[in-house]
Each structure stands twice: as C-alpha cells, then as structure tokens.
Amino acid sequence: MKAAVYYNNRDVRLEERPKPKIGPGEILVKVIASGICGSDVLEWYRIKKAPLVLGHEIAGDIVEVGDGVTRYQVGERVFVSHHIPCNTCRYCLNGHHTVCETLHTTNYDPGGFAEYLRVPALNVDRGVFVLPEEMSYEDGVFVEPLACVVRGQRTAGLKPGQSVLIVGSGISGLLHLMLARATGAGRVMTTDIHPYRLNMATALGADAVIDAREDVPKRVAEANGHRLADLVIVCTGALPAMEQAMQCADRGGAILFFAATEPGVRLPVPLDKFWRNSVKMMTSYGNSPLDAEVAIELLRAKRLPVEKMITHRLGLAEAALGFKLVAEARESMKVIIEPHPSR
C-alpha cells in the first residue's frame, strides 16, 4: 500500500509500505479521510521519531475484522481513536484519562496518512466509533480535535453567558469559538496576527476579532462591556501570547492553556495579582472516549459548521504540500488527505 512518510516538515515522501495484517480482536480500516493536525507539524516533537507515518484524525471503512470481533462489521463507517485510556488506573478513575500511561502507549499501525491501518485489540475495545448516517467522512475527521476542545471547555468550567477570549485563531481556536457559540457562551472574542484567520473567525461567529499586535486587554474590555474575559483559552504555544493572555482574565476568571510549548519553556506568573483576583490557571491535553462521543453527537446534530474550515483536500501524493500549508499557517485551515480520492 501507499503511505506518506514523515521525515521532517519539508520532507514527506510517498512510499510503499506492507499492508497491515490483523490478528485476533483487531480490525483493518481503509482510510478515506485523514486531517493534518497542528501537532503533526511540531517538528521538535515529531522529528526525533522520524521516519514515521503520522495522521490521527481519521475516518474510514472497516474492510476486515479479526477473530473474536463481534461489535463491528465489515462495511461500517468509523472514526478510530489513536490513543485510548485503560479506564481502570487511579488517573482514569479520577477523571484524568489523558495522563493515563496506557493512553500514551497506544496507537494504530501505521498512521492515518496511509491507505490502510490496523487497529489493535485494545483500541477496538474502546476507541472505535461507528459514524452516524448524518455524518460524512469529512465530519469524522473533526471528531478527534473537537473531542479535545470538548474536554478543554469542560475542564475550564465554561458556563452559558460567560465571555470568552480565544488567543490564536487556528484550527483549535476556531473549534473553541464554534463550541463556545453552540453551548451558549456570552461574547466570544478571538485574536491572531494573520488577517486570513481573523476573517475566518468573523465568518464563524466571533463577536470581535483582535489583531494580537494591538493592546489586546484594552480591546477586550472595549468589546466586552468594559470587562476582561471570564475565560481565556490559549491556543498557541508562543510565550508572548501566553503572557498577553494573563493580562486578559477578569477577576474570578480562568485561563486555559490548550497548546503545547517546546520543552523547557517557563512562564512568569503574577501570582500576587492572581491570588487577590481569584484567577485560575489550568491546562488540557487530549481527550477520552466520552469526549469523542460528545463530539460525534455535536457533529451529527450539525451544531458546529466544521465544513467551513476545510480549505484543502489532497491525495497521498500531495501530502508534502499539505504539511507545508499547515506548517506555514498562512492561507489554509483544515487540510484533509484522501488516500482513496477516486472512491
């Protein structure tokens, strides 16, 4: 089979790989659509494991089932989670599924940027979701990133009517925008330095878009009734953006750090100010099976117009272009790879 193999952000090669063979309890999925995630182009994180086949936002068809698989059938359309928790360790039992050791050691073989992938038995047990009839394969591509956003906003305790500032209007930022809108947030504001992204945020319902090079706290207060934001969601790993975000949380507010930084980055915190003003800080990483179920229902019900985020649909042979587009983060948003474009 063909696969797009990652060596670095500027070197993604179309190669022949053996078609995976499945064992008992496993399934083989024909990948129909696979989204390029912003984490796929975090070169400092990915390159140490290269060469490898990336891709974890996938939707496809079950084409083979192994002995003992009874819950799924050949021909079903599915989304498959690449990382799944054990659901039994002390972390899972306390609601911290994304720090579970099992979640960090599970994956499928080889990755979503290939024509086929093998789903191990543990992932089959708790990480395969049949797509409702109302959902397209492209909708399925958004299950994983939206599930992460669902978990993030639940962690932050966002309540209806509260104001939200989203720092960074890339894929995650726009999904946060749409979810906040869909679940009844008050004013939702976004920032970025790229006009293309700010224009897309406007089209997707932002009440105010702010150039991050401006006086952002002042602009937030102007747009939000002379108050800062109840919740600030940081969707970029840039340290200046994080420092800026800490100036934008209202008294009694919260800051959710949603994006990763490079190792070793330290953030100076105005602890005395936050202590006096009861400002909370928290992080959110990944998602659990429950978050995926919530994301699927939101997509099934058409609560989020995710199709408006799709800017490029490319074949496997064009995967290098796709990585270039995502890494440059200019005039593109969701880039989808279609390993079988002639279906």
C-alpha positions as a Markdown table, in Angstrom:
| # | Residue | x | y | z |
|---|---|---|---|---|
| 1 | Met | 0.0 | 0.0 | 0.0 |
| 2 | Lys | 1.0 | 3.7 | -0.3 |
| 3 | Ala | 1.8 | 5.8 | 2.7 |
| 4 | Ala | 3.0 | 9.4 | 3.2 |
| 5 | Val | 6.1 | 9.0 | 5.4 |
| 6 | Tyr | 7.3 | 12.0 | 7.5 |
| 7 | Tyr | 11.0 | 12.8 | 7.7 |
| 8 | Asn | 10.6 | 16.5 | 8.6 |
| 9 | Asn | 8.1 | 19.3 | 7.8 |
| 10 | Arg | 9.8 | 19.8 | 4.4 |
| 11 | Asp | 10.4 | 16.1 | 3.6 |
| 12 | Val | 7.3 | 14.0 | 3.4 |
| 13 | Arg | 7.7 | 11.1 | 0.9 |
| 14 | Leu | 5.2 | 8.8 | -0.8 |
| 15 | Glu | 6.4 | 5.3 | -0.1 |
| 16 | Glu | 5.3 | 1.7 | -0.5 |
| 17 | Arg | 4.6 | 0.0 | 2.9 |
| 18 | Pro | 3.3 | -3.5 | 3.6 |
| 19 | Lys | -0.5 | -3.6 | 4.0 |
| 20 | Pro | -1.0 | -4.4 | 7.7 |
| 21 | Lys | -2.2 | -7.9 | 8.7 |
| 22 | Ile | -4.6 | -8.1 | 11.5 |
| 23 | Gly | -4.8 | -10.6 | 14.4 |
| 24 | Pro | -7.5 | -11.7 | 16.8 |
| 25 | Gly | -9.5 | -8.9 | 18.2 |
| 26 | Glu | -8.2 | -6.4 | 15.6 |
| 27 | Ile | -9.7 | -4.7 | 12.6 |
| 28 | Leu | -8.4 | -3.3 | 9.3 |
| 29 | Val | -9.6 | 0.1 | 8.2 |
| 30 | Lys | -9.5 | 1.6 | 4.8 |
| 31 | Val | -8.7 | 5.3 | 5.4 |
| 32 | Ile | -11.0 | 7.6 | 3.5 |
| 33 | Ala | -10.1 | 10.9 | 5.1 |
| 34 | Ser | -7.3 | 12.0 | 7.4 |
| 35 | Gly | -6.8 | 15.5 | 8.7 |
| 36 | Ile | -3.4 | 17.1 | 9.2 |
| 37 | Cys | -3.3 | 18.3 | 12.8 |
| 38 | Gly | -1.2 | 21.2 | 14.1 |
| 39 | Ser | 0.7 | 18.8 | 16.3 |
| 40 | Asp | 1.7 | 16.8 | 13.2 |
| 41 | Val | 4.0 | 19.8 | 12.2 |
| 42 | Leu | 5.5 | 20.3 | 15.7 |
| 43 | Glu | 8.9 | 19.4 | 14.3 |
| 44 | Trp | 10.8 | 19.4 | 17.6 |
| 45 | Tyr | 8.3 | 16.8 | 18.9 |
| 46 | Arg | 8.0 | 14.6 | 15.7 |
| 47 | Ile | 11.4 | 14.6 | 14.2 |
| 48 | Lys | 13.0 | 12.5 | 17.0 |
| 49 | Lys | 10.8 | 9.6 | 15.9 |
| 50 | Ala | 11.1 | 10.0 | 12.2 |
| 51 | Pro | 10.7 | 8.5 | 9.7 |
| 52 | Leu | 7.1 | 7.6 | 10.6 |
| 53 | Val | 3.6 | 7.7 | 9.2 |
| 54 | Leu | 1.5 | 10.3 | 11.1 |
| 55 | Gly | -2.2 | 11.0 | 11.0 |
| 56 | His | -4.6 | 10.5 | 13.8 |
| 57 | Glu | -7.8 | 12.4 | 12.7 |
| 58 | Ile | -9.2 | 9.6 | 10.5 |
| 59 | Ala | -12.4 | 8.3 | 9.2 |
| 60 | Gly | -12.8 | 5.2 | 7.0 |
| 61 | Asp | -14.4 | 1.9 | 6.3 |
| 62 | Ile | -13.9 | -1.4 | 8.1 |
| 63 | Val | -12.6 | -3.9 | 5.5 |
| 64 | Glu | -11.5 | -6.8 | 7.7 |
| 65 | Val | -12.4 | -8.0 | 11.2 |
| 66 | Gly | -10.2 | -10.4 | 13.3 |
| 67 | Asp | -11.4 | -13.4 | 15.2 |
| 68 | Gly | -13.4 | -12.5 | 18.2 |
| 69 | Val | -14.6 | -9.1 | 17.0 |
| 70 | Thr | -18.4 | -9.1 | 17.3 |
| 71 | Arg | -19.2 | -5.4 | 17.9 |
| 72 | Tyr | -18.2 | -4.2 | 14.4 |
| 73 | Gln | -18.8 | -5.5 | 10.9 |
| 74 | Val | -17.1 | -5.1 | 7.5 |
| 75 | Gly | -18.5 | -2.1 | 5.7 |
| 76 | Glu | -19.2 | 0.1 | 8.7 |
| 77 | Arg | -18.0 | 3.7 | 8.5 |
| 78 | Val | -15.9 | 4.5 | 11.6 |
| 79 | Phe | -13.8 | 7.1 | 13.4 |
| 80 | Val | -10.9 | 5.5 | 15.3 |
| 81 | Ser | -9.1 | 7.0 | 18.3 |
| 82 | His | -5.3 | 6.5 | 18.2 |
| 83 | His | -4.7 | 7.0 | 21.9 |
| 84 | Ile | -7.1 | 5.3 | 24.4 |
| 85 | Pro | -7.0 | 5.1 | 28.2 |
| 86 | Cys | -7.2 | 2.0 | 30.3 |
| 87 | Asn | -10.2 | 3.3 | 32.3 |
| 88 | Thr | -9.1 | 1.4 | 35.4 |
| 89 | Cys | -5.9 | 3.2 | 36.8 |
| 90 | Arg | -6.1 | 5.8 | 39.5 |
| 91 | Tyr | -5.8 | 8.6 | 37.0 |
| 92 | Cys | -8.7 | 7.4 | 34.8 |
| 93 | Leu | -10.8 | 6.7 | 37.9 |
| 94 | Asn | -10.3 | 10.3 | 39.0 |
| 95 | Gly | -11.2 | 11.7 | 35.6 |
| 96 | His | -7.7 | 12.3 | 34.4 |
| 97 | His | -7.8 | 10.0 | 31.4 |
| 98 | Thr | -5.2 | 11.9 | 29.3 |
| 99 | Val | -2.4 | 11.3 | 31.8 |
| 100 | Cys | -3.1 | 7.5 | 31.8 |
| 101 | Glu | 0.0 | 5.5 | 30.9 |
| 102 | Thr | -2.0 | 3.3 | 28.5 |
| 103 | Leu | -3.2 | 6.4 | 26.6 |
| 104 | His | 0.4 | 7.4 | 26.0 |
| 105 | Thr | 1.5 | 4.0 | 24.8 |
| 106 | Thr | -1.4 | 3.0 | 22.4 |
| 107 | Asn | -1.7 | 3.9 | 18.7 |
| 108 | Tyr | -2.7 | 2.3 | 15.5 |
| 109 | Asp | -0.5 | 0.9 | 12.7 |
| 110 | Pro | 0.9 | 2.7 | 10.8 |
| 111 | Gly | -1.0 | 6.0 | 10.9 |
| 112 | Gly | -3.8 | 7.9 | 9.1 |
| 113 | Phe | -1.6 | 9.1 | 6.1 |
| 114 | Ala | -1.7 | 5.6 | 4.6 |
| 115 | Glu | -4.3 | 3.7 | 2.5 |
| 116 | Tyr | -5.0 | 1.2 | 5.3 |
| 117 | Leu | -4.3 | 0.9 | 9.1 |
| 118 | Arg | -4.5 | -1.8 | 11.6 |
| 119 | Val | -6.4 | -1.1 | 14.8 |
| 120 | Pro | -5.1 | -3.1 | 17.8 |
| 121 | Ala | -7.4 | -5.0 | 20.0 |
| 122 | Leu | -7.3 | -2.5 | 22.9 |
| 123 | Asn | -8.3 | 0.3 | 20.5 |
| 124 | Val | -11.0 | -1.8 | 19.1 |
| 125 | Asp | -12.4 | -2.4 | 22.6 |
| 126 | Arg | -12.7 | 1.3 | 23.5 |
| 127 | Gly | -11.6 | 3.5 | 20.6 |
| 128 | Val | -13.8 | 2.7 | 17.6 |
| 129 | Phe | -16.9 | 4.7 | 16.9 |
| 130 | Val | -19.4 | 4.0 | 14.1 |
| 131 | Leu | -20.3 | 7.2 | 12.3 |
| 132 | Pro | -24.0 | 8.1 | 12.3 |
| 133 | Glu | -25.6 | 8.3 | 8.8 |
| 134 | Glu | -25.9 | 12.0 | 9.2 |
| 135 | Met | -22.1 | 12.4 | 9.3 |
| 136 | Ser | -19.7 | 12.4 | 6.4 |
| 137 | Tyr | -16.2 | 11.1 | 6.4 |
| 138 | Glu | -15.0 | 14.7 | 6.5 |
| 139 | Asp | -17.1 | 15.3 | 9.6 |
| 140 | Gly | -15.4 | 12.2 | 11.1 |
| 141 | Val | -12.0 | 14.0 | 10.6 |
| 142 | Phe | -13.1 | 16.5 | 13.2 |
| 143 | Val | -14.1 | 14.1 | 15.9 |
| 144 | Glu | -10.6 | 13.9 | 17.5 |
| 145 | Pro | -9.8 | 17.7 | 17.5 |
| 146 | Leu | -13.3 | 18.6 | 18.6 |
| 147 | Ala | -13.2 | 16.0 | 21.4 |
| 148 | Cys | -10.1 | 17.7 | 22.7 |
| 149 | Val | -11.9 | 21.0 | 22.7 |
| 150 | Val | -14.9 | 19.5 | 24.5 |
| 151 | Arg | -12.6 | 18.2 | 27.2 |
| 152 | Gly | -10.9 | 21.6 | 27.4 |
| 153 | Gln | -14.0 | 23.6 | 27.9 |
| 154 | Arg | -15.4 | 21.1 | 30.4 |
| 155 | Thr | -12.1 | 21.3 | 32.4 |
| 156 | Ala | -12.4 | 25.1 | 32.3 |
| 157 | Gly | -16.0 | 25.0 | 33.6 |
| 158 | Leu | -17.3 | 27.3 | 30.9 |
| 159 | Lys | -20.9 | 28.4 | 31.8 |
| 160 | Pro | -23.6 | 29.8 | 29.5 |
| 161 | Gly | -23.4 | 33.6 | 29.3 |
| 162 | Gln | -19.7 | 33.8 | 30.2 |
| 163 | Ser | -17.4 | 35.8 | 28.0 |
| 164 | Val | -14.5 | 34.0 | 26.2 |
| 165 | Leu | -11.3 | 35.3 | 24.7 |
| 166 | Ile | -9.5 | 32.8 | 22.4 |
| 167 | Val | -5.9 | 33.6 | 21.8 |
| 168 | Gly | -4.9 | 32.1 | 18.5 |
| 169 | Ser | -7.4 | 31.5 | 15.6 |
| 170 | Gly | -6.0 | 28.3 | 14.1 |
| 171 | Ile | -8.0 | 25.1 | 14.0 |
| 172 | Ser | -8.2 | 24.6 | 17.7 |
| 173 | Gly | -9.1 | 28.2 | 18.3 |
| 174 | Leu | -11.9 | 28.2 | 15.7 |
| 175 | Leu | -13.2 | 24.9 | 17.2 |
| 176 | His | -13.2 | 26.5 | 20.6 |
| 177 | Leu | -15.1 | 29.5 | 19.1 |
| 178 | Met | -17.7 | 27.3 | 17.5 |
| 179 | Leu | -18.2 | 25.1 | 20.6 |
| 180 | Ala | -18.5 | 28.2 | 22.9 |
| 181 | Arg | -21.1 | 29.6 | 20.5 |
| 182 | Ala | -23.0 | 26.3 | 20.3 |
| 183 | Thr | -23.1 | 25.9 | 24.1 |
| 184 | Gly | -24.4 | 29.4 | 25.0 |
| 185 | Ala | -21.3 | 31.4 | 25.8 |
| 186 | Gly | -21.7 | 35.2 | 26.0 |
| 187 | Arg | -19.4 | 37.4 | 23.9 |
| 188 | Val | -16.7 | 35.3 | 22.2 |
| 189 | Met | -13.6 | 37.2 | 21.0 |
| 190 | Thr | -10.5 | 35.9 | 19.2 |
| 191 | Thr | -7.0 | 37.1 | 18.5 |
| 192 | Asp | -4.4 | 36.3 | 15.9 |
| 193 | Ile | -1.7 | 38.1 | 13.8 |
| 194 | His | -2.9 | 36.8 | 10.4 |
| 195 | Pro | -5.8 | 38.6 | 8.7 |
| 196 | Tyr | -6.8 | 35.3 | 7.0 |
| 197 | Arg | -7.5 | 33.7 | 10.3 |
| 198 | Leu | -9.2 | 36.7 | 11.8 |
| 199 | Asn | -11.5 | 36.8 | 8.8 |
| 200 | Met | -12.4 | 33.2 | 9.2 |
| 201 | Ala | -13.1 | 33.7 | 12.9 |
| 202 | Thr | -15.5 | 36.5 | 11.9 |
| 203 | Ala | -17.2 | 34.3 | 9.4 |
| 204 | Leu | -17.6 | 31.6 | 12.1 |
| 205 | Gly | -19.3 | 33.9 | 14.5 |
| 206 | Ala | -16.8 | 35.7 | 16.6 |
| 207 | Asp | -18.2 | 38.8 | 18.3 |
| 208 | Ala | -14.9 | 40.6 | 18.0 |
| 209 | Val | -11.6 | 39.8 | 16.3 |
| 210 | Ile | -8.4 | 41.5 | 17.6 |
| 211 | Asp | -5.0 | 41.8 | 16.0 |
| 212 | Ala | -2.7 | 40.3 | 18.6 |
| 213 | Arg | -0.2 | 43.1 | 18.0 |
| 214 | Glu | -2.6 | 45.7 | 19.4 |
| 215 | Asp | -3.3 | 46.5 | 23.0 |
| 216 | Val | -5.3 | 43.3 | 23.5 |
| 217 | Pro | -6.6 | 43.8 | 27.1 |
| 218 | Lys | -7.9 | 47.2 | 26.1 |
| 219 | Arg | -9.6 | 45.9 | 23.0 |
| 220 | Val | -11.2 | 43.0 | 25.0 |
| 221 | Ala | -12.6 | 45.5 | 27.6 |
| 222 | Glu | -14.0 | 47.7 | 24.8 |
| 223 | Ala | -15.7 | 44.7 | 23.2 |
| 224 | Asn | -16.9 | 43.2 | 26.4 |
| 225 | Gly | -18.7 | 45.9 | 28.3 |
| 226 | His | -15.6 | 47.4 | 30.0 |
| 227 | Arg | -14.7 | 44.0 | 31.5 |
| 228 | Leu | -12.0 | 41.5 | 30.7 |
| 229 | Ala | -12.9 | 37.9 | 29.8 |
| 230 | Asp | -14.3 | 35.3 | 32.1 |
| 231 | Leu | -12.4 | 32.6 | 30.3 |
| 232 | Val | -9.2 | 33.0 | 28.3 |
| 233 | Ile | -8.3 | 30.0 | 26.1 |
| 234 | Val | -4.7 | 30.0 | 24.8 |
| 235 | Cys | -4.5 | 28.1 | 21.5 |
| 236 | Thr | -0.9 | 28.9 | 20.7 |
| 237 | Gly | 2.4 | 27.8 | 22.2 |
| 238 | Ala | 4.0 | 31.2 | 21.7 |
| 239 | Leu | 5.2 | 32.6 | 25.0 |
| 240 | Pro | 4.3 | 36.2 | 24.2 |
| 241 | Ala | 0.7 | 35.1 | 23.6 |
| 242 | Met | 0.6 | 33.3 | 26.9 |
| 243 | Glu | 1.9 | 36.4 | 28.7 |
| 244 | Gln | -0.6 | 38.5 | 26.9 |
| 245 | Ala | -3.4 | 36.1 | 27.9 |
| 246 | Met | -2.6 | 36.5 | 31.5 |
| 247 | Gln | -3.5 | 40.2 | 31.2 |
| 248 | Cys | -6.9 | 39.5 | 29.8 |
| 249 | Ala | -8.6 | 37.4 | 32.5 |
| 250 | Asp | -11.3 | 39.2 | 34.6 |
| 251 | Arg | -11.5 | 38.9 | 38.4 |
| 252 | Gly | -12.8 | 35.5 | 39.2 |
| 253 | Gly | -11.9 | 34.3 | 35.7 |
| 254 | Ala | -9.8 | 31.5 | 34.4 |
| 255 | Ile | -7.1 | 30.8 | 31.8 |
| 256 | Leu | -6.9 | 27.5 | 29.9 |
| 257 | Phe | -3.6 | 26.7 | 28.3 |
| 258 | Phe | -4.6 | 24.4 | 25.4 |
| 259 | Ala | -1.5 | 24.4 | 23.3 |
| 260 | Ala | 1.9 | 22.8 | 23.8 |
| 261 | Thr | 5.2 | 24.7 | 24.1 |
| 262 | Glu | 8.7 | 23.4 | 23.4 |
| 263 | Pro | 10.3 | 21.7 | 26.3 |
| 264 | Gly | 11.8 | 23.9 | 29.0 |
| 265 | Val | 9.6 | 27.0 | 28.4 |
| 266 | Arg | 8.8 | 28.8 | 31.6 |
| 267 | Leu | 6.0 | 31.2 | 32.1 |
| 268 | Pro | 6.3 | 34.0 | 34.7 |
| 269 | Val | 3.0 | 34.3 | 36.6 |
| 270 | Pro | 1.8 | 37.4 | 38.5 |
| 271 | Leu | 1.0 | 35.2 | 41.5 |
| 272 | Asp | 0.0 | 38.0 | 43.9 |
| 273 | Lys | -2.4 | 39.6 | 41.4 |
| 274 | Phe | -4.0 | 36.2 | 40.5 |
| 275 | Trp | -4.3 | 35.4 | 44.3 |
| 276 | Arg | -6.1 | 38.6 | 45.0 |
| 277 | Asn | -8.3 | 38.4 | 42.0 |
| 278 | Ser | -9.1 | 34.7 | 42.2 |
| 279 | Val | -7.8 | 33.9 | 38.7 |
| 280 | Lys | -7.4 | 30.2 | 38.0 |
| 281 | Met | -4.9 | 28.7 | 35.6 |
| 282 | Met | -5.3 | 25.2 | 34.1 |
| 283 | Thr | -4.2 | 23.0 | 31.2 |
| 284 | Ser | -5.9 | 20.5 | 29.0 |
| 285 | Tyr | -4.5 | 17.8 | 26.7 |
| 286 | Gly | -6.1 | 15.2 | 24.6 |
| 287 | Asn | -9.5 | 13.5 | 25.0 |
| 288 | Ser | -11.2 | 10.4 | 26.4 |
| 289 | Pro | -13.8 | 8.1 | 24.8 |
| 290 | Leu | -16.6 | 10.1 | 26.5 |
| 291 | Asp | -15.3 | 13.3 | 24.9 |
| 292 | Ala | -15.3 | 11.6 | 21.5 |
| 293 | Glu | -18.9 | 10.5 | 22.0 |
| 294 | Val | -19.9 | 14.1 | 22.8 |
| 295 | Ala | -18.0 | 15.4 | 19.8 |
| 296 | Ile | -19.8 | 12.9 | 17.5 |
| 297 | Glu | -23.2 | 13.9 | 18.8 |
| 298 | Leu | -22.4 | 17.6 | 18.2 |
| 299 | Leu | -21.3 | 16.9 | 14.7 |
| 300 | Arg | -24.2 | 14.6 | 14.0 |
| 301 | Ala | -26.6 | 17.3 | 15.1 |
| 302 | Lys | -24.8 | 19.9 | 12.9 |
| 303 | Arg | -24.2 | 22.2 | 15.9 |
| 304 | Leu | -20.8 | 23.3 | 14.5 |
| 305 | Pro | -20.3 | 24.2 | 10.8 |
| 306 | Val | -16.9 | 22.5 | 10.6 |
| 307 | Glu | -17.2 | 22.0 | 6.8 |
| 308 | Lys | -16.5 | 25.8 | 6.5 |
| 309 | Met | -13.0 | 25.2 | 7.9 |
| 310 | Ile | -11.9 | 22.8 | 5.2 |
| 311 | Thr | -9.6 | 24.6 | 2.7 |
| 312 | His | -7.7 | 21.8 | 1.0 |
| 313 | Arg | -8.4 | 18.2 | 0.0 |
| 314 | Leu | -5.3 | 16.4 | -1.2 |
| 315 | Gly | -4.3 | 12.9 | -2.2 |
| 316 | Leu | -1.5 | 11.0 | -0.6 |
| 317 | Ala | 0.9 | 12.1 | -3.3 |
| 318 | Glu | 0.3 | 15.7 | -2.3 |
| 319 | Ala | 0.9 | 15.1 | 1.5 |
| 320 | Ala | 4.1 | 17.1 | 1.3 |
| 321 | Leu | 2.1 | 20.1 | 0.1 |
| 322 | Gly | -0.4 | 19.6 | 2.9 |
| 323 | Phe | 2.3 | 19.6 | 5.6 |
| 324 | Lys | 3.8 | 22.7 | 4.0 |
| 325 | Leu | 0.5 | 24.5 | 4.1 |
| 326 | Val | -0.2 | 23.6 | 7.8 |
| 327 | Ala | 3.4 | 24.4 | 8.9 |
| 328 | Glu | 3.3 | 27.8 | 7.2 |
| 329 | Ala | -0.1 | 28.6 | 8.7 |
| 330 | Arg | -1.0 | 31.2 | 6.2 |
| 331 | Glu | -4.0 | 30.9 | 3.9 |
| 332 | Ser | -5.1 | 27.5 | 4.9 |
| 333 | Met | -7.1 | 26.0 | 7.7 |
| 334 | Lys | -8.1 | 22.3 | 7.8 |
| 335 | Val | -6.2 | 20.3 | 5.3 |
| 336 | Ile | -7.5 | 16.8 | 4.6 |
| 337 | Ile | -5.6 | 13.9 | 3.0 |
| 338 | Glu | -7.7 | 11.5 | 1.0 |
| 339 | Pro | -5.8 | 8.2 | 0.4 |
| 340 | His | -8.5 | 6.9 | -1.9 |
| 341 | Pro | -9.7 | 10.0 | -3.8 |
| 342 | Ser | -11.3 | 8.0 | -6.6 |
| 343 | Arg | -13.8 | 6.1 | -4.4 |
